Amino acid sequence: MKDRRTRLHVDILYSVQLLLFSLASVRAGRAVTRLRKLPAGRSSILDFLDLSALLGLHHGLRTMKRRKRDHQRALLARLTRHVEISHDCLRPRRIRTRSARYAAALGEMLGLITRPRCCVWCRRRGRLQRHHWDYAEPLNVTFLCPDCHSVADVMVARAQSA
């Protein structure tokens, strides 16, 4: 009888340790790719879902999804604000261009803009930069390498001076 209680106690402690490990991984932003198996000769009395329901941790997982959703909404609100600022002709040009750059970065974070692996012009792989042809359209960007970006800036300067 004592051996059975000890084994039950060890199984519950192991299940709690496994649950805490997986929750710490989720909180740290790492995906739990595989969970450790029980040692040989031990049968699990409680599985992960039973233990999380027992400890009332389903609510914690739901709040994590809510936090992520709220974070996405906040990013989207920031994006709309910066798009509006970049369209406002009464603001100085420096503020409008900065807001357009930030809106492009937010658009990329939200998945509205996809970054290619190589430069659109020369197909060279490496660090890419966002190029705005018109800052009034903050989400219309071209991804270029630094050399092609300098050429594109010269082309825009010539077009504005003409």
C-alpha positions, 0 to 999 in steps of 0.5 A: 500500500505504501509503495503504491502511494509513493508511486502515485506521489512521484507520478503527480510530482513528475506531472506537475514538474512537466506542466511547469516546464511546458508553461515556462517554455510557453511564457518564454515564447518557445514552443514546446516541441516534445515533452519528456516521457515518464521513466520506465516502469512508471505509469502516468496517473494524470495526463497534461490536460487533467493536471492543468484542469485540476490546477485551473491553468486553462484560464492562463492559456486563454489569457495568453491568447487574449494577450496576443490578440490584444497585442495584434490589435495594438499594433494595428491601431499604431499602424493606422495612426502612422498611415494617417500621419503620413497622409497629413500634409500639414505635418512637416515632411520629416514627420511624415516620412518617419511615420511612413517608415514605421508604418512599413515596419509595422505592416511587415510585423503584421504580415501585410508586407512580405519580405523577399529573400533577395533584392528585387532588382539584382537578385543579390542575397543579403541585408535588404532595405525598404524603399518608398517610392512615395511616402504618401503610400507607406505600405507600397515598398520595394525591398532592395540591397543597399547598392540598388537602394542608393540608385533608386534614391537618385532616381527619385531625386531626379524625378522630383527635381524635373 
